[in-house]
Amino acid sequence: MVRTVPSRANEEIALYIRTYYSLLRSSREVQIKSLIEAHTRIGSALHVAADEPTPDMAAFIYTILRLPACLEQVRLVIMGQSEQVFAKHGYPDVESWQRVGAPARRRRAFFDGRDTLAVYIASRSDIDDIIPILTAYQIERGKLRQLLDQPPVVQWLSQRQGSALQAEDLEQLAQWTGIPVDDLDRLRRIWQGNMAGRLLAIAQDRHSLAVRLLAGSLADYKRATNRWWQHVEDSLPEVAFANRPIYFISSNTHSMANLLSGYALQREAELVSFIESQGSADLQTEYQDILQQNVPSSRENFLYYTQKKYETVHPQARASRLAHEQQAGIRRVPSQHVFDIEVQVVSLNQLRPAWLDPRLRRPGIEALSGSEALIVNIDFPLGMAAYQVLSEIVRNVAEFRGVYMMGKAATLNGRIGDVMIASVVHDEQSLNTYLFNNCFTADDVAPHLVYGTVMDNQKAITALGTFLQNEEYMAVFYQEGYTVMEMEAGPYLSSIYEMIRPQRFPRDEVVNLYGAPFPIGVLHYASDTPFSKGKNLGSQNLSYFGMDPTYATMIAILRHILADEIRHVGV
């Protein structure tokens, strides 16, 4: 079979990867500044102005959304797979440190309150994510410091610490620094009332980061993954995973539970009252437009979004929602002591048909009361962690009735919010090109997608890391018809190969997965358009309208599962 796939990442990217892995083999910490030259040389599509003296604000915003706020105080970042790994290397109590997180990246991390950040990693893909993000942050922070370290600016920022900056303040900053007001406004929305203090810290401190990898063997990752699944089984002793068929989903922790439990829909009056009393003018207008059918937005999606906002203001409401979910057969198992991947387990025979989102109700749904099947939904992991997690679950369950993946991707031919359905995936981890029958078509998603376009029969590439692509790299793939760039499908397909073949997945081959004994469904929605010169979720935010593709894809997955299980129960 002739294989017309592009070659691996260009030499600059390969050299960058080799550079940081060789440095991380050291038993001592590695200075991030030693990676700056290799980082700037690759011309990353997410860091288009890395080698220019002016700040690349899209890249800087991208990094701060994916790093804990305490990073300004951090000197050393240590990476390990479990608390035992940290303890073995002289950090015996990292989980007693302050738990910290980032707005746009799920990763267990703990700050010692002084200068050290402990980060849990699930696979080498986490390294390929963390190192370039830290390097990009250090580069752009250094540029900002040069602009801000002026006596008038420092004095001005000192006077405004603890106060929210106003529009006229941003205009003044723009005049001093040359940074566009729009970019400064995005920083203000992220840092809110702490923007002056954060900028002052940048101006007054050179801040040099270092990193240390405590353990990096495949055995370390496998042990951590095994412990993660053991925690799931220990948390749900009443669930006999080894004796019940499984529908596996990789998605997020909110969309499936919202659709199956109907919690927000039953509390519409309470949520509407919240919108009217505490919601923004935009939310109030949107709800009225939905009721009056002035906009095509989904009422159900709007209520799910509002529920999330409501719990931000009233965190005690979360306990009521979780209790309601348990009544609908939905159990949650948060990650503990290892990487941050929550698991949701749904007993299909405990679903309440009357509670389901109306878009899921279909003839024969009552028959599910006789089902023995489970849905196992995991908060989608990054890169090779997907392979390890699915492979671990496979070793501990009896039967798979489907594997479904829903996640974010970059699109080279669409717009943010579009949905892409691929039936060919080139995996940069294994260098394999996987061919498979995607159980979804555009017709499965389009009826539930309001604002975007559905494109099926696409070709996807599973990339090594978010910063590890440049325009040349993407252009080569684009010429070969690869228009979707994501980070999980390839490793999942490698695990599926081992589920249906008597050997480990190969390397650098065309792999035919047609004829798999269960459905394979892969859906991605566009969150980035990398050909737009730095326009990504660092410079834009899906916000409320990001609900549209998220729920359209999850509805398609759940409708497929429910229909399939109704057929099984009827057999």
C-alpha positions as CSV (number, residue, x, y, z in Angstrom):
1,M,0.0,0.0,0.0
2,V,1.4,3.4,-1.0
3,R,1.8,5.6,2.0
4,T,1.5,9.3,1.3
5,V,2.1,10.8,4.7
6,P,4.4,13.7,5.6
7,S,7.7,13.1,7.2
8,R,8.2,13.6,10.9
9,A,8.7,17.0,12.5
10,N,11.4,19.0,10.9
11,E,14.9,18.9,12.2
12,E,14.7,22.0,14.4
13,I,11.7,20.5,16.3
14,A,13.5,17.1,16.6
15,L,16.6,18.9,17.9
16,Y,14.6,20.8,20.5
17,I,13.0,17.6,21.8
18,R,16.4,15.8,22.0
19,T,17.9,18.8,23.7
20,Y,15.5,18.9,26.7
21,Y,15.3,15.1,27.1
22,S,19.1,14.9,27.2
23,L,19.2,17.7,29.8
24,L,16.5,16.2,31.9
25,R,18.5,13.0,32.3
26,S,20.7,15.0,34.7
27,S,20.3,14.2,38.4
28,R,20.4,18.0,39.1
29,E,18.1,20.8,38.1
30,V,18.2,22.2,34.6
31,Q,17.9,26.0,33.9
32,I,15.1,26.8,31.5
33,K,17.2,29.6,30.0
34,S,19.5,26.8,28.5
35,L,16.5,25.9,26.3
36,I,15.7,29.3,25.0
37,E,17.8,29.1,21.8
38,A,16.4,25.7,20.8
39,H,12.9,26.9,21.5
40,T,13.1,30.1,19.4
41,R,14.8,28.2,16.5
42,I,11.7,26.0,15.9
43,G,9.4,29.0,14.9
44,S,6.5,27.5,16.9
45,A,3.1,28.3,15.4
46,L,1.9,29.1,19.0
47,H,5.0,31.4,19.5
48,V,5.4,33.2,16.3
49,A,7.3,36.1,17.7
50,A,9.5,34.2,20.1
51,D,12.7,35.6,18.5
52,E,11.5,39.2,18.3
53,P,12.2,41.9,20.9
54,T,8.5,42.8,21.2
55,P,6.3,40.6,23.4
56,D,4.2,37.9,21.8
57,M,1.1,38.4,24.0
58,A,-0.8,35.5,22.5
59,A,1.9,33.2,23.5
60,F,2.3,34.8,27.0
61,I,-1.4,34.6,27.6
62,Y,-1.5,31.0,26.4
63,T,1.2,30.1,29.0
64,I,-0.3,31.9,32.0
65,L,-3.6,30.1,31.4
66,R,-1.8,26.8,31.7
67,L,0.5,27.6,34.6
68,P,-0.4,28.1,38.3
69,A,-0.5,31.7,39.5
70,C,2.1,31.0,42.1
71,L,4.7,30.5,39.3
72,E,5.8,34.1,39.9
73,Q,7.3,32.8,43.2
74,V,8.6,29.5,41.9
75,R,12.3,28.9,41.2
76,L,12.3,25.1,40.7
77,V,9.7,22.9,39.1
78,I,10.0,19.2,40.0
79,M,8.1,16.5,38.0
80,G,7.2,13.0,39.1
81,Q,4.6,10.3,38.6
82,S,3.5,9.7,42.2
83,E,4.0,10.8,45.8
84,Q,6.4,7.8,46.2
85,V,8.6,9.2,43.4
86,F,8.7,12.6,45.1
87,A,9.5,11.0,48.5
88,K,12.2,8.9,47.1
89,H,14.0,12.0,45.7
90,G,13.8,14.0,48.9
91,Y,10.3,15.5,48.8
92,P,8.4,13.3,51.3
93,D,5.4,15.5,51.9
94,V,4.4,17.3,48.6
95,E,0.7,16.6,49.1
96,S,0.8,18.6,52.3
97,W,1.9,21.6,50.3
98,Q,-0.7,24.0,48.9
99,R,-2.7,22.5,46.0
100,V,-2.6,24.8,43.0
101,G,-4.0,24.7,39.5
102,A,-4.3,26.5,36.2
103,P,-7.4,27.7,34.4
104,A,-6.7,25.9,31.1
105,R,-4.7,22.8,32.1
106,R,-5.6,19.9,34.4
107,R,-2.6,18.8,36.2
108,R,-2.0,18.0,39.9
109,A,0.5,20.5,41.3
110,F,1.6,21.5,44.8
111,F,3.4,24.6,45.9
112,D,5.6,24.6,49.0
113,G,4.9,28.3,49.7
114,R,8.5,29.3,49.0
115,D,10.1,28.5,45.7
116,T,9.3,24.9,44.6
117,L,6.4,23.6,42.5
118,A,5.8,19.8,42.4
119,V,3.9,18.7,39.3
120,Y,2.5,15.2,38.6
121,I,3.0,13.8,35.1
122,A,1.2,10.9,33.5
123,S,3.4,10.3,30.5
124,R,6.2,11.7,28.5
125,S,3.6,13.9,26.7
126,D,3.3,15.9,29.9
127,I,7.0,16.7,29.6
128,D,6.5,17.7,25.9
129,D,3.8,20.1,27.2
130,I,5.4,21.5,30.4
131,I,8.9,22.2,29.1
132,P,7.9,24.4,26.0
133,I,5.3,26.2,28.1
134,L,7.8,27.1,30.8
135,T,10.3,28.2,28.2
136,A,7.8,30.3,26.3
137,Y,6.7,31.9,29.6
138,Q,10.3,32.7,30.6
139,I,11.0,34.3,27.1
140,E,7.9,36.5,27.1
141,R,8.2,37.4,30.8
142,G,11.8,38.6,30.1
143,K,10.5,40.8,27.3
144,L,7.8,42.3,29.5
145,R,10.3,43.0,32.3
146,Q,12.4,45.1,29.9
147,L,9.3,47.2,29.0
148,L,8.0,47.5,32.5
149,D,11.3,48.1,34.4
150,Q,11.2,51.9,34.1
151,P,10.9,54.2,37.2
152,P,7.7,55.9,36.1
153,V,6.0,52.6,35.2
154,V,7.2,50.9,38.5
155,Q,5.9,53.8,40.6
156,W,2.6,53.9,38.7
157,L,2.1,50.1,39.2
158,S,3.0,50.4,42.9
159,Q,0.3,53.0,43.4
160,R,-2.3,50.7,41.8
161,Q,-1.6,47.4,43.6
162,G,-4.8,45.9,44.8
163,S,-7.0,48.1,42.6
164,A,-8.7,47.1,39.5
165,L,-7.2,48.8,36.4
166,Q,-9.7,50.8,34.4
167,A,-9.8,51.4,30.6
168,E,-7.8,54.6,30.9
169,D,-5.1,52.7,32.9
170,L,-4.8,50.3,30.0
171,E,-4.4,53.2,27.6
172,Q,-1.6,54.5,29.7
173,L,0.2,51.1,29.9
174,A,-0.2,50.7,26.1
175,Q,1.5,54.1,25.6
176,W,4.5,53.1,27.9
177,T,4.9,49.6,26.6
178,G,3.6,49.5,23.0
179,I,1.4,46.5,23.9
180,P,-2.0,46.7,22.2
181,V,-4.9,47.7,24.5
182,D,-6.8,44.6,23.5
183,D,-4.0,42.3,24.7
184,L,-3.8,44.3,28.0
185,D,-7.5,43.9,28.4
186,R,-7.2,40.1,28.0
187,L,-4.6,40.1,30.8
188,R,-6.9,42.2,33.0
189,R,-9.7,39.7,32.5
190,I,-7.4,36.8,33.5
191,W,-5.6,38.6,36.4
192,Q,-8.6,40.8,37.4
193,G,-7.9,43.1,40.3
194,N,-4.4,41.7,40.7
195,M,-3.1,42.9,37.3
196,A,-1.0,45.8,38.7
197,G,0.6,43.6,41.3
198,R,1.4,40.9,38.8
199,L,3.0,43.4,36.4
200,L,4.9,45.0,39.2
201,A,6.4,41.6,40.2
202,I,7.5,41.1,36.6
203,A,9.1,44.5,36.5
204,Q,11.0,44.1,39.8
205,D,12.3,40.5,39.5
206,R,14.3,38.8,36.8
207,H,12.9,35.4,37.8
208,S,14.9,32.5,36.4
209,L,13.2,29.1,36.3
210,A,14.7,25.6,36.7
211,V,13.2,22.2,36.2
212,R,14.1,18.7,37.4
213,L,12.6,15.3,36.2
214,L,12.7,13.0,39.2
215,A,11.8,9.7,37.4
216,G,11.1,9.0,33.7
217,S,11.1,5.3,33.1
218,L,8.1,3.5,31.4
219,A,7.8,1.4,34.5
220,D,7.3,4.5,36.6
221,Y,4.4,5.6,34.3
222,K,2.9,2.2,34.3
223,R,3.0,1.9,38.1
224,A,1.3,5.3,38.5
225,T,-1.4,4.3,36.0
226,N,-2.0,1.0,37.8
227,R,-2.4,2.9,41.1
228,W,-4.8,5.3,39.5
229,W,-7.1,2.5,38.3
230,Q,-6.8,0.7,41.6
231,H,-8.1,3.8,43.3
232,V,-11.1,3.7,41.0
233,E,-11.9,0.1,41.9
234,D,-11.3,0.7,45.6
235,S,-13.7,3.7,45.5
236,L,-16.5,1.6,43.9
237,P,-16.4,-1.8,45.5
238,E,-20.0,-2.4,44.6
239,V,-19.1,-2.2,40.8
240,A,-17.9,-5.5,39.3
241,F,-15.9,-4.1,36.5
242,A,-14.5,-7.5,35.5
243,N,-18.0,-8.8,34.9
244,R,-19.8,-6.0,33.2
245,P,-19.6,-4.7,29.6
246,I,-18.1,-1.2,29.2
247,Y,-18.7,1.7,26.9
248,F,-15.5,3.9,27.2
249,I,-15.7,7.6,26.7
250,S,-12.8,10.1,26.8
251,S,-14.3,13.6,27.1
252,N,-14.7,16.0,30.1
253,T,-16.4,15.9,33.5
254,H,-19.4,18.0,32.9
255,S,-21.2,17.4,29.6
256,M,-22.1,13.7,30.0
257,A,-23.3,14.1,33.6
258,N,-25.4,17.2,32.7
259,L,-27.1,15.4,29.8
260,L,-27.8,12.2,31.7
261,S,-28.8,13.6,35.1
262,G,-31.0,16.6,34.0
263,Y,-30.1,18.4,37.2
264,A,-29.9,21.9,35.7
265,L,-33.1,21.4,33.7
266,Q,-35.0,20.6,36.9
267,R,-33.7,23.8,38.5
268,E,-34.5,26.2,35.7
269,A,-36.4,28.7,37.9
270,E,-33.6,28.9,40.4
271,L,-31.0,29.4,37.6
272,V,-33.1,32.0,35.9
273,S,-33.4,33.9,39.2
274,F,-29.6,33.8,39.5
275,I,-29.2,35.1,35.9
276,E,-31.6,38.0,36.6
277,S,-30.0,38.9,39.9
278,Q,-26.3,38.2,39.4
279,G,-25.8,37.3,35.7
280,S,-24.2,39.6,33.2
281,A,-26.3,41.7,30.8
282,D,-25.2,39.4,28.0
283,L,-26.5,36.3,29.8
284,Q,-29.8,38.0,30.6
285,T,-30.2,39.0,27.0
286,E,-29.3,35.6,25.7
287,Y,-31.8,33.8,27.8
288,Q,-34.6,36.1,26.7
289,D,-33.6,35.7,23.1
290,I,-33.7,31.9,23.5
291,L,-37.2,32.0,25.0
292,Q,-38.4,34.3,22.2
293,Q,-36.6,32.2,19.6
294,N,-34.6,35.2,18.4
295,V,-31.4,33.1,18.4
296,P,-30.9,29.4,17.6
297,S,-29.1,28.7,20.9
298,S,-30.1,25.7,22.9
299,R,-32.1,26.4,26.1
300,E,-30.6,23.2,27.7
301,N,-27.0,24.2,26.8
302,F,-27.6,27.6,28.3
303,L,-28.9,26.2,31.6
304,Y,-25.8,23.8,31.8
305,Y,-23.6,26.8,31.3
306,T,-25.5,28.8,33.9
307,Q,-25.3,26.0,36.4
308,K,-21.5,26.1,36.2
309,K,-21.6,29.9,36.8
310,Y,-24.0,29.4,39.7
311,E,-21.7,26.9,41.5
312,T,-18.8,29.4,41.2
313,V,-20.8,31.8,43.3
314,H,-22.5,29.2,45.4
315,P,-20.0,26.3,45.8
316,Q,-22.2,24.6,48.4
317,A,-24.6,23.8,45.5
318,R,-22.2,21.2,44.2
319,A,-23.1,18.7,46.9
320,S,-26.7,18.8,45.9
321,R,-25.8,18.2,42.2
322,L,-23.6,15.3,43.0
323,A,-26.3,13.7,45.2
324,H,-28.7,14.1,42.3
325,E,-26.2,12.5,39.9
326,Q,-25.9,9.4,42.1
327,Q,-29.6,8.9,42.0
328,A,-29.2,8.8,38.2
329,G,-26.5,6.1,38.5
330,I,-23.6,8.5,38.0
331,R,-20.6,8.0,40.3
332,R,-17.5,10.2,40.3
333,V,-14.1,9.2,41.4
334,P,-11.6,12.1,41.6
335,S,-8.0,11.3,41.1
336,Q,-5.9,10.8,44.2
337,H,-2.1,10.7,44.8
338,V,-1.4,10.5,41.0
339,F,-2.2,12.4,37.9
340,D,-5.4,14.4,37.6
341,I,-7.8,12.3,35.6
342,E,-11.3,12.0,37.1
343,V,-13.5,9.0,36.3
344,Q,-17.2,8.9,36.0
345,V,-19.0,5.5,36.1
346,V,-22.6,5.3,34.9
347,S,-24.8,2.3,35.5
348,L,-27.2,2.4,32.5
349,N,-29.8,0.4,34.4
350,Q,-30.1,3.3,37.0
351,L,-30.7,6.1,34.5
352,R,-34.0,7.9,34.9
353,P,-35.5,8.3,31.4
354,A,-37.7,11.3,32.5
355,W,-34.5,13.1,33.7
356,L,-32.6,12.8,30.5
357,D,-31.9,15.7,28.2
358,P,-34.8,15.7,25.7
359,R,-32.3,15.2,22.8
360,L,-31.3,11.8,24.3
361,R,-34.8,10.4,24.7
362,R,-35.5,7.7,22.1
363,P,-37.9,4.8,21.7
364,G,-37.1,1.8,23.9
365,I,-35.1,3.8,26.4
366,E,-37.1,2.1,29.3
367,A,-35.5,-1.2,28.3
368,L,-32.2,0.0,29.8
369,S,-33.5,-0.9,33.2
370,G,-32.4,-4.5,32.2
371,S,-28.9,-3.5,31.1
372,E,-25.7,-4.6,32.9
373,A,-23.5,-2.2,30.9
374,L,-21.5,0.6,32.3
375,I,-20.3,3.9,30.8
376,V,-16.7,4.7,32.0
377,N,-16.0,8.3,31.2
378,I,-12.5,9.8,31.9
379,D,-11.4,13.4,31.8
380,F,-9.4,13.2,28.6
381,P,-5.7,12.8,29.2
382,L,-2.8,14.3,27.3
383,G,-0.9,12.4,24.7
384,M,0.6,9.1,25.6
385,A,-1.3,9.1,28.9
386,A,-4.3,8.1,26.7
387,Y,-2.6,4.9,25.7
388,Q,-1.6,4.0,29.2
389,V,-5.0,4.8,30.7
390,L,-7.0,2.8,28.2
391,S,-4.5,-0.1,28.2
392,E,-4.8,-0.3,32.0
393,I,-8.6,-0.3,31.9
394,V,-8.6,-3.0,29.2
395,R,-6.6,-5.3,31.5
396,N,-9.3,-5.0,34.2
397,V,-12.7,-5.2,32.5
398,A,-14.5,-8.0,30.7
399,E,-15.9,-6.6,27.5
400,F,-15.7,-3.4,25.5
401,R,-18.9,-2.3,23.6
402,G,-17.4,0.9,22.2
403,V,-14.6,3.4,22.5
404,Y,-15.5,7.0,22.0
405,M,-13.2,10.1,22.0
406,M,-14.3,13.7,22.2
407,G,-11.8,16.5,22.5
408,K,-10.4,19.8,21.4
409,A,-8.3,20.2,18.2
410,A,-6.7,22.7,16.0
411,T,-8.2,23.0,12.5
412,L,-6.3,24.0,9.4
413,N,-9.4,24.5,7.3
414,G,-12.2,25.5,9.6
415,R,-13.2,27.9,12.3
416,I,-13.2,27.8,16.1
417,G,-16.4,25.9,17.1
418,D,-16.5,23.6,14.0
419,V,-16.6,19.8,14.5
420,M,-14.3,17.5,12.6
421,I,-14.8,13.8,12.1
422,A,-11.6,11.9,11.0
423,S,-11.3,8.4,9.7
424,V,-7.6,8.6,9.2
425,V,-5.2,9.5,12.0
426,H,-1.4,9.8,11.7
427,D,0.1,9.4,15.1
428,E,3.4,11.2,15.7
429,Q,4.0,9.2,18.8
430,S,4.1,5.8,17.0
431,L,4.6,7.2,13.5
432,N,1.7,4.9,12.5
433,T,-1.1,6.0,10.2
434,Y,-4.3,4.4,11.5
435,L,-7.3,3.7,9.2
436,F,-10.6,2.9,10.9
437,N,-14.3,3.1,10.5
438,N,-15.4,6.1,12.5
439,C,-18.9,5.3,13.7
440,F,-20.0,8.9,13.3
441,T,-20.9,11.0,10.3
442,A,-21.8,14.6,9.9
443,D,-25.5,13.6,10.2
444,D,-25.0,12.5,13.7
445,V,-23.7,15.8,15.0
446,A,-25.1,18.5,12.7
447,P,-28.7,18.5,14.1
448,H,-27.3,19.4,17.5
449,L,-24.7,22.0,16.4
450,V,-26.0,25.5,16.0
451,Y,-23.1,27.8,15.3
452,G,-20.4,25.7,13.6
453,T,-20.0,23.4,10.7
454,V,-19.5,19.6,10.8
455,M,-16.8,18.2,8.5
456,D,-16.5,14.4,8.2
457,N,-14.1,12.2,6.2
458,Q,-11.2,14.3,7.6
459,K,-7.6,13.3,8.3
460,A,-6.1,14.0,11.7
461,I,-2.6,14.1,13.1
462,T,-1.8,13.4,16.7
463,A,0.9,15.9,17.5
464,L,3.7,15.5,20.2
465,G,2.9,18.8,22.0
466,T,1.1,22.1,21.6
467,F,4.3,24.2,21.0
468,L,6.0,21.5,18.9
469,Q,4.6,22.5,15.5
470,N,5.6,25.3,13.1
471,E,4.1,26.6,9.9
472,E,6.4,24.5,7.7
473,Y,5.5,21.4,9.7
474,M,1.7,22.1,9.4
475,A,1.9,23.1,5.7
476,V,3.4,19.7,4.8
477,F,0.6,17.9,6.6
478,Y,-2.0,20.2,5.0
479,Q,-0.6,19.5,1.6
480,E,-1.3,15.8,2.3
481,G,-4.8,16.5,3.4
482,Y,-4.3,16.4,7.2
483,T,-6.5,19.2,8.5
484,V,-7.1,18.3,12.2
485,M,-4.3,18.5,14.8
486,E,-5.0,17.0,18.3
487,M,-3.2,15.0,21.0
488,E,-5.1,11.9,22.0
489,A,-6.5,9.9,19.1
490,G,-3.3,8.2,18.0
491,P,-2.4,6.8,21.4
492,Y,-6.0,5.6,21.9
493,L,-5.8,3.8,18.6
494,S,-2.5,2.2,19.5
495,S,-4.2,0.8,22.6
496,I,-7.2,-0.4,20.5
497,Y,-4.8,-2.2,18.2
498,E,-3.6,-4.2,21.2
499,M,-7.2,-4.9,22.1
500,I,-7.8,-6.7,18.8
501,R,-4.3,-7.9,17.8
502,P,-2.0,-10.4,19.6
503,Q,1.0,-8.1,19.8
504,R,2.1,-4.6,20.8
505,F,1.3,-1.8,18.4
506,P,3.8,-1.4,15.5
507,R,5.8,1.6,14.5
508,D,5.9,3.6,11.3
509,E,3.3,1.5,9.5
510,V,-0.1,1.9,7.9
511,V,-2.4,0.1,10.4
512,N,-5.9,-1.1,9.4
513,L,-8.4,-1.2,12.2
514,Y,-11.4,-1.9,10.1
515,G,-13.4,-4.8,11.4
516,A,-12.9,-3.9,15.1
517,P,-15.4,-5.9,17.2
518,F,-16.8,-2.7,18.7
519,P,-17.6,0.9,17.5
520,I,-14.8,3.4,17.4
521,G,-16.0,7.0,17.5
522,V,-13.7,10.1,17.3
523,L,-15.1,13.6,17.4
524,H,-13.1,16.8,17.7
525,Y,-14.2,20.4,18.0
526,A,-12.0,23.3,16.9
527,S,-10.4,25.4,19.6
528,D,-7.5,26.8,17.6
529,T,-6.8,28.0,14.1
530,P,-3.0,27.9,14.0
531,F,-2.7,29.3,10.5
532,S,-4.2,32.6,11.9
533,K,-0.8,33.7,13.2
534,G,-1.0,33.2,16.9
535,K,-4.8,33.2,17.2
536,N,-5.6,30.5,19.7
537,L,-7.3,30.1,23.0
538,G,-4.7,32.3,24.5
539,S,-6.0,35.2,22.4
540,Q,-9.6,34.1,22.1
541,N,-11.9,32.2,24.4
542,L,-14.8,29.9,23.4
543,S,-16.7,31.1,26.4
544,Y,-20.5,30.5,26.3
545,F,-20.4,29.5,22.6
546,G,-17.9,26.8,23.4
547,M,-20.9,24.9,24.9
548,D,-22.3,24.4,21.4
549,P,-19.7,22.0,19.9
550,T,-19.1,20.4,23.3
551,Y,-22.7,19.3,23.8
552,A,-23.3,18.6,20.1
553,T,-20.5,16.0,20.1
554,M,-21.5,14.5,23.5
555,I,-25.1,14.2,22.4
556,A,-24.0,12.2,19.4
557,I,-21.9,9.9,21.5
558,L,-24.6,9.2,24.1
559,R,-27.3,8.7,21.4
560,H,-25.0,6.1,19.8
561,I,-24.4,4.4,23.1
562,L,-28.0,4.4,24.2
563,A,-29.2,3.0,20.9
564,D,-26.6,0.3,20.8
565,E,-27.4,-0.8,24.4
566,I,-31.1,-0.8,23.7
567,R,-30.3,-3.3,20.9
568,H,-28.2,-5.4,23.2
569,V,-30.9,-5.6,25.8
570,G,-33.5,-6.5,23.2
571,V,-31.4,-9.5,22.0
